[in-house]
Amino acid sequence: MSERPDDHEPSTDRKSPVGKPVIRGDPALTGQRAKEAVEFDPDDPESLSLAAETVRRFSENTAGADDNVYMLRGAAACAALVRGEGSYKDAAARAGGEATVSFIRKWSRVHDLPRSIRIHVAKGEIAPTAAKHIARVSGEARLLLAWAALDHDLTVRQIRAVASSVNDGASVEAALAEAGYTLGELTVRIDRDAYCKLRRRAALDATDPSTVITDALESALGDGP
């Protein structure tokens, strides 16, 4: 199944095939490096061998930690190897080296994040190490934590702390508030005419601009992603 921008429900998990370079192979996101994108097919023995080799090298070399495309490739190899071998344990045994079950599980989860989050990882706006912690939570919490990380420029440590609180039972909103941040708070810039209309509508409706914007967005976006 392909990932399309017009899917009716916001995806909180990967929808494209495991190992397929949907993001890594997009020139709009990775430029010339898109030509280097490798697809890992868990059903192809030769491709699975390449995935195992990639995972082993990935686990033994952290020099590319600042290279988001490199990290996404390693995550793709981890996920494909798990799918091909059938378990994290077997995947770790196949890869060898320093590839542990924990390592492969963490990076497989990054590969399984929805496209809307992986785009920001590829663009360098969410660090791969931060994506590992976003991937620890499930459902809508993944999206909310990712957007809050972007809105407030959260550090990896802060994202890890919020993810831990969520997994302990807190809501994303409460976990962010504990850290001093507000969910859904962001700064936007609109042109003069739109700004004038926004303020006028809020005054006439005896409400505030945020309510007008929220109502307009809900009407325009509907149930889209």
N, C-alpha and C positions, 0 to 999 in steps of 0.2 A: 504494500500500500504506500502511495506517495504522500508527501506532506504538501498540502496546498493551503494558501492563505485564506481560502474561502471555506475551510472546514467549519461546520456549524458550532462545535463545542471547542472551547480553549483546551488544547492538549497539555497534559501535565507529564506525559511520557513520550518517548520517541515513537514515531509512527512510520518512518521510513525503514527499509531493511537494515538489519544489523551489518555493520561494516561498510555500508555504502557512503561514499564521500559527498554527502549532500551539501555540507558547509565547506569542507576542505576543497571541493572541486568547483566552487563558485567563484569565478574571477572577480565578481563585484565585491567579494569579501576578502579574498586572499590574493588578489592580483595575479601576477605571473606564476605564483606558486601553485595555482589551481591545476596547472599542467602536470605537477608532480604528485597530485593526489593518487593514493593507492586504495583500491577497493579490496576489502578482505571478505572473501566469500566463505562462510563457515561450512558450506556443503562441498567445497572444492578442496581435495587433499593438498594440492600444490599451494593454493592460496592459504590454507590453514597452516602449512609449514612456514610460510612467510610471516603469518600472524604470530606464530610461536617465537620465531627469531626476533621479530620486532618487539614483542613483549619482553623478551630476555634483555635485549639491548636497552629498552626503555627503563626497565627496573634497575639497571646497573649504571645508568648515566643520567644524572640530574642536571647536567650542564645546560640542557635546553629548557630549563624551567621558565625562562622568560619568553620562550618561543611558543605562542599559543597554538599555532598550526601543528608544530611538532608534538605538543602535548595531546591535541585532539587525535592525531594519528595513532599515538600510543594507546589512547583510550579506545579507539575503534578496534585496534588489534586485540586488546584485552577482551572486549565484548564478543568479538567474533570467535576468539579462542574458547571462551566459556560456552558459547552456543555450539561450537563444533565438538568440543570434548564432553559436554553434558554437565559439568560441574566446575565450581571454582577450584576444588582440590585437584581434579584431573588436569585442568588448565595450567595450574601452577607446576604440576609435575612435568607436563609437556614442555613448558617454557624453560624451566630450570633456572640456573643462575640465582639471582636474588628476587625472583618473582614469587612472592608469597601469596597466599590466599587473600589476605587482607589487602594487599596492594592491588591485585587484580579486581577484587570486588569494588574497591573505591573508584577505580578508573572506569570500570564497566558502567557504573552508575552515571558517571559524567557523560559517557556516550549515549546513555538512555534518556538524558534530559531532553525536553521538547526543543524543537527548532528555534522557537522564539528566544530561548535562553542561550543556546549554542551559538547563535549569531553574535551575541555580545561577547562571548568567549573568543570567537574567531577575530573579532574586531579589537580585542585587547581591552574592552571596557569592563569585563569580569575576568579576573585572573583564574587560570585553571585550578590553582590551589583553593581558591574561593568556591569555584564550581563544585569541587569535591564535597564541600560542606552543604551547599545548596542541595546537592543530590541526596544528602542523608535524610532529608524530610520528604514527605510524599504529598500527592494531591495538589490542591490549590496553594498549599503552603510553599511549594517550590517556586511558583510564579511570584507570589507576594514577597518572598524573601529576596528573590533576584531583583525585582523592581525596586525594593527598598534599598538594596545594595547600590543600585545605580543612582537613585534619587539622593541618597545621603553620602555617597562615596565611602561606604563602609569598608573597613579594613578586613583582611582575612580573619584576624583574631575576633573581630566583632561579629562577623558572619558565623564563625564557628560557635561563638557563645549563644547567639540567637537560635541557631539550629539545635544546639543541645537543649535549650529551654523548651523549644517546640517538641522535641522528642520526649521531653519529660512531662509533656501534657499542656504546656502553655500555648496560647494562640500566638500567631506571628505578631499581631497587634500588641499584645501584652508584653511579649518578649522584647519587641522594639522599644516600647515605652519604658521598660526597665533600663534599657541602655540609653534612654534620653532622646529617642527618635519617634516621629509620628508616621504611621502607615498612611499612604495616600497623599503625603505632603510633598509637593515638588514646585519648582519655579519654572514658569513658562513665559515666553515673550510673544505678544500678538501685535498685529499692525494697528495703526492709529484708529482706523475706521471701526475695526472689530472691537477694539478696546472701548471706544465711545458707545457703540451699540450695547456692549456687555454691561457697562455701568448704567446706561439708561434703563435697560430692561430690569436690572436688579433693583433700581430705585422705584420704578413703576410697579413692580411686583412685591415691593416691600420685603425683599430678601437680600441675600448677599451674592457676590459674583461666583463663589464656589458652587452654590446651589444651581445657578443658571447654567454654569459650565457642565456640571454633573448631569442635569436633566437633558441638555443638548447632546452630550456624548452618549447617554443611554438611548436616546431616540435615534441618533445617527448610527451607532454601532449595533444596536439590537442585541441578538444573541451570538454575534460573531466572535472570533477569537480575540 
